[in-house]
Amino acid sequence: MLKKFEEVVNFAIDFRHNLHKNPELKWEETDTAKSIRDILDEYNIPYKTYANTGTCGLLAQDKKGPHIAIRGDIDALALEEKTDVPYKSTKKQCMHACGHDGHTATLMTAAIWLKQNEHLLENPVTLLFQPAEEGGHGAKKMIEEGCLDGVDMIFGWHNWPAIKFGQAVCPDGTVMAGNGTFHIDIKGKGGHSSQPELCRDPVLAASAMTLNLQQIISRHVSPQDSAVVSVTSIDGRSDLTTIPDFVKLEGSIRVPTDELKSFVFNKIDEIVKATAKTYDVEVEVELRDRYGATINHKTQAAMVREELKNQLGENWESDIPTPIMASEDFSYYLNTIPGAFALIGSDDGVEKHQKACHNVHYDFNDKLISPVSKTLMRLAGYKGDF
C-alpha cells in the first residue's frame, strides 16, 4: 500500500524507467501489457482486455454518475536510442521516443491512487491502456472490441517538448491534424544518359511532380487553413550514366479536417497524372488515409482547461499555434464519444526534454507525472486530497 501520493508518483517513475528499458513496438506490447496487468492485479483493480495487448482498468463501476475514461498509450518506436540515461533501451532499433512510457506511468499513477480512494469516486471510471498508437490504429481496434461501451466521455493528453513546462494547450475544435500518405510509381523508359532523346525520363518527371505538388498548399488551400504536403522520398537509384526505368515518389499530408483531406488527395492525383502526361511517363497513384484530425468537444475541452489552470496556475496556457500538424489516433475516440485531448509542455530547460518526439535523443520528463495525473483524476471525478 502506497499511502502518500508522492510514493505513488515515485513508484510510477520507476515503472516508467522499466518500460523505457524494455520498449515494444505496436502490436508487440506483450510484456508491457503483462507488467500493466500485474500491477492492476496487485492493487485489486479489475480489468478487461482488448485488442490482445490493450487493457482497461475498471473503478467504481457500481456508481451512477457519468462514466469517464482516461487513456494512455503504451507502444514504442523503431528507433535506435542515443541517450545516456541509466534506463536506456536494452533493445536494438526500439525505443520510447514519444513518451508513451510516461503516458502509461501517468495513467498508472491515477489507477493506483484512485483505487486506494475509490470510495471518493461518484462515477464509474475506465483506465484505458492502449496499444499501437504509432500508426497501428490501436484506438480503432479497441473501440471495435467494445472498450467504450457504456462510457460517456473520454480524456487524453500528450507531452509536448515544444511547449514550456507548466504550460499546455487544449483548444475547442481541432488540436492535432489528420494525416495521410501518397505513393506514386512512375514508369518511364530508361537508357544511356548520353541519349536522353531515346528515353522517357522518370527522374525528370518525379522532379516536376515534386515541385508541382507544392502548388496545392500555396495556390489551392486558403492561407487560413493549416495544411502540409511533403514529398519525403524519391527513389530512382541508377548508375551514374544510366537513366532508370522506374522512380517511386512518396510523401505525407497533414490537414485539419476530413473535407480538406479529400480535397488535397484529389489534387495530388490530378496534378501527378497531368504532370505524367506532360513528361510522357506512366504513373500509378496510391493514396492512403491514416488518422483523422483530433477534434475536441467544446464542453470537455473547457473542463480540461479549468483543471489545467488548477494544476499549472493562471499562466498555464501556451501561445503555440494549433492545430499541431502531428497526428494522433485519439481522434477515433473523439469521433465516437465526447471528450478532449491536451498537449502539455515538457520543456523545463533540460536538453533531453527539449528534443522533439520521434528523436533518438528524446526522453520523457518525469516531472509531468504528478500534475498531469492529478489533472486526469480530477477530470475522472475524483474530489479528494492528494
N, C-alpha and C positions, 0 to 999 in steps of 0.2 A: 504494500500500500504506500503510494507516494502522497504524503499528507499535504505538503506545501506545493503551491503552483510552480515555484522555481525548481522544485525537484522534478516535476513532470517535464518542464522545459529542458532541463539538463539531460534527463533520460532521452527525450526526443532528439536532442543534438547528437548524443552518442548513437542513437538509432540511425540518424541521418548519415553520420560518418560511415557506419557499417554498410548502409545502402550504397554510398558513394564508392566504397572499396569493391563492392560486388554488384556492378550495374548489369542490367539485362535489357536487350533490345525489345522492340514492340513485338507482342505476342509470344515472347520467350521469358516472361517475368515469373517463372515458376518458383524460384527461390525467394524472390521478392514477395510474391503472394503468400508463400508459406510463412515468412517472417511476420507479415502483417497479421495473418490469421492466428499465429501462435500468441501474439500479444493480445489480440482480441479475446482468445480463449483464456489467457492468464487473468484478464480483468473481467471475465464473465460477460463479455459483450457478445450477444448473439449476432449472427451474420448469415447472409445468403451469398452464394457465389454466382457470378455471371461471366459470360464470355471467357470461360476457363480460368483466366488469371485475375479477373475482376472480383472485388469483394465489397459488399455493402453491410456495414455495421448498423445495428438497429437499436435505438434507445427510446424509452418511454412510449412504446407502441400502443399502450392502452389509453394514452391521453387523447383528448378530444379536439385540441386546437389544430391550426393549420400544420400539415405535415411538411417539414422543411428538410431539404437535402443540402449538404455541402460536399464539394468534390475536391479531390486531389489526384493528380496523375502520377504514374509510377514507372514509366519506361525511360530508357536511356537512349543515347545516340551512337551511331557508328563512327566515332572519332577517337583518335589516339591522344590520350590526355598528356598535357605537357606542364602541369602544375607541379609545385614542390610540396604540396600539403601531405601530412603524415598519413592521411587516409586516401591517398591517391588510388585510382582504379588499379585493380590487380589483373584486369582483362585487356588483352590486346584489342585495339580498334573498337573500344566500347567505353563510354564514359557518360556520367551525368553532366552534360554540358548545357542543360537548360533549366536546371534547378528542380526537376521533378522529385529528386530525393528530398529536397527541402519542403516541397509542397506536401509530400507524403508524411514527413515528420511533423509538419504543422497540423495536418489533419489528425495524426495520431495523438498529438497533444490534446486536441479538442476531444477526441474519443475517450481518453483516459480520465480527463478532468470532468467531463460531462457524466461519465458512468459513475464516478465517485460522488457526484452531486445530482444524480438522476431525479431525486425527489423534488428538485427545484425546477425541473422542466415542466412546462404546462402544455407541451405539444410534442407529437412524435418527431423524431429526428433520424435521418438516414445519413450515414457517413460513407461516401462513395469513393472507394479507391479504384481508379480506372486505369486499365492498361491501354497501350497502343495509341497514345495521343499523337505521336510523331509520325503522321502520315498513314496511320493504320485504321483510322475511323473507329477507334475503340468506343467512343461515346455512342455512335450509331448502333454498334453491336450490343452494347449494354442496354440501350433503350429497347431494341428489338426483343431482347430476352426478358424485359419487364422490370428493369431497375427503377423506373419512375412510376410504377403502378401505385396509385394512392398518394403520390407526392404532389403537393400543391405549389411549391416554389423551390427554386434552387439558386445557390450562390457559389461562385468560384473566384479564383484570382490567379495572377501570375506575377512572379517577381520581375522587376524591370530595371536593368542596370543603367539605362539612360535617364532614370528619374532619381533624384536625390533621396537618400534615406530619410524617412519621416514625411514623405510626400507621396501622392498617389493620384490616379485619375479613375473616374467611374462616370462617364457621361450618359445622359439619356441617348438612346439610339446606338449607332454603330461605334464600337470601341476598338474592334480589330477587323481587318479586311478579310474578304473571301479570296480564295486563290484558285488557280488552275494552271495547267501546263499545256504547251503545244509542242508537237513532234512532227517535223517536216522532212520527208525523204525526197531528195532531188536527184533525178536521173538525167544525166546528160550523155555526152559521147566523148570519151577520153582520147588522148593521143599525145603526140610529142609536142612539147611546149614551143618548138620552133615552127609548128604548123597549126596555129590556132584556128585558121580558116577551115580546117578539116574537122574541127571539134565543136561540140556544143558544151560550153564550159560551165559545170555546175558550181564551181568555186565563185566565179563572177556572179552567177545568179544568186547564190547564197549571200554574197556581199550586198547585192542590191536589195534583196529581201530584208536583210538586217536593217539597212537604212530606211527602207520604205515603211517598215513596221513602226518606226519611231513617229510617223505622222499620226498614228492613231491617237496618242495622248495629246500631241501638240496641236492637232487640227480637227479632231473629231470628238474630243471629250471636253466638256466645259471646264474652264480653269477652277470653278468652284467645286468640282468633283475630284476627289483624290483617287488616282489610279496609276498603275505602273505596268508597262510592258517591257520585259527584259529578255533579250536574247542572251543565253548563258553558255551556249556550246555550239561550235561549228566544227564538225568532224569531217574533214575531207583530206585525210592524210594521203600523201603520194610521194613518189620520187621527185627530186628537185627539178627534173626535166620532163616530168610527166603530168599532164592534166588528167585527173581521175574521172571515172565514170559516175561516181556517186558522192554526194555530200549529205550529211544529216545535220539539220539545224534544230536546236531545241531551246526552250525558254519557259518563263513563267509570267503570269499576270497576277495583279493584286487589285481588287475592286471593292467598293463599299456596299454594293447591292447586287442581287442576282440579276436584276434587269441590265445593269451596266456590264456584268459578266457576259451575258448573252450577246450584247452589242459588240463588245471587244472581241469575243470569239468569232463572231460573224465577219468583223472587219479583218481579222487575221486571215481567215480563209479566203476572203475576197482579194485582199492585197497580194497574198502569196501566189494565188492562181493567176492573177493578172500579170504579176512580175514574171512568172514562169513562161507565159506566152511571149512576153517581150524578149526573153533570153532563149527562147526555143528549147526549153527543157521540160521534162515531165515532172510532175510533183504529186505527192500524196500527203495530205494534211490530217493529222490526228489531234483532236482537242480533248483534253481530259479534265473533267471537273474534279476538284478536290474538296476543300472546305468552303462552306458558305460564310458570309460575314457574321461576326459575333455582335448581335444587336440587342442591347439592354432594353428591358421593360422599364418604363418611367417610375412606377411605384417602387419597384425593388431597387432600382438604381439610387433613388432618393434614400431608401433605407440604408444602403451601403455607405453613401456619402455621410449620413448622420453618424454612423458608427466609426467611420474613418476619422471624422472630426473628434469624436470622443476619445479615440485611442492615440491619434497622432497630433492633436492640437489644432488650434484655429487656423494655422498656416499650412494645413495638410495638403491643399490642392496644388498640384503641379500645373505649369502652363505649357507642358508638352502638347503639341497638336495631336488631335485624334480625328479620324481613326488612325491607329498604328497600322502600318502596312503588313505586319506579320499576321499570321492566321492561326486559328485555334479550333479544335473540334468541339469546344464548349458550345459552339453555335448550334449543334444538334439539340442540346438540352433547351436552349432558349427558343428554338423553333417548335418545341414540344410543350413546354410549360413556362409560366412567368419566372423571371429571375434576372440576375445581373452578374456582371464579371468586372473585376477591378484589376488595374495594373498598379503594383505597389513598389516603390523605389527601393533599390538595394545599394545605391552608390553612397557609401559612407566615407569616401576618400581613400579607401584601401584599394590598391590597383586591381586585385583579382575580383573585387566586387564591382569594378567599372567595366570589365570585359563584357562584350555583348554575348547574349545567349548564342549557343552553337559555335562557341570559340573554344579552342583546345586549352586556353589558359583560364577559362571561366571557373568560378566556384561560387556556390550559393552563400549568401550572407546569413549566418545563423542568428543574427540579431533580429531578423524578421519573425522568427518563430513565435516569440511571446506576443507582440502586438497584433500580429495577423491572426493567431489562434484565438485571442480574445475577441477580435472583431467578428470572426466566424461564429464563435459561440454566442455572442450577443444576437447576431442575425438568426441563429438557430433557436432563440427564445430563452437563453439562459439569463437569469436576473440575479444570480448570487454574486458573492465576492470572489476575488482571486487571491 
